[in-house]
Amino acid sequence: MKRFSIFALILALLAVVAMPSARAVTPNYAIAVPGVVTIPIQLSGQYTTNTTAVARFAMPFKARVIGVSASARASGGTSPTLTVDLQDDGTSVLSAPVGVTAGSVSEGTIANPLVADESVMTVNLAIGGTSPTWDDITILITVVRQ
């Protein structure tokens, strides 16, 4: 009976380890899950206006988007605002664009996670405020190969 209890405990622990974490904004897949890929996009310099397709790439494989985060090193102007949207062939992957605060990392909520092989992904910036400036914007996209 003791061996059965130990075996059951080990199986329960393995089941918990294999599942994505419910506490993290971006799911934490177990190391044993193949195909987790991060795609960093660094937009160096200063941005002052809305920019459509500031970054564009073709997804090299079929994937599930599990996380999108954005940050900016600094901002200036009067009441500057910045939102970052990730689109898959012109349709947003997010439920709403990621609102960015300078000096912190903001996470997006995924609405349309499935991305086809060779799908064209674009990053759009929406900038508002009076004479706004945003410096050195970073976007991190995390996907799992399908």
Beta strands, then each sheet from edge to edge (+ up, - down):
strand 1: 36-47
strand 2: 51-58
strand 3: 63-88
strand 4: 91-92
strand 5: 98-99
strand 6: 105-107
strand 7: 114-115
strand 8: 120-145
sheet 1: 1+ 8- 2+
sheet 2: 1+ 8- 3+ 4-
sheet 3: 1+ 8- 3+ 5-
sheet 4: 1+ 8- 3+ 6-
sheet 5: 1+ 8- 3+ 7-
end
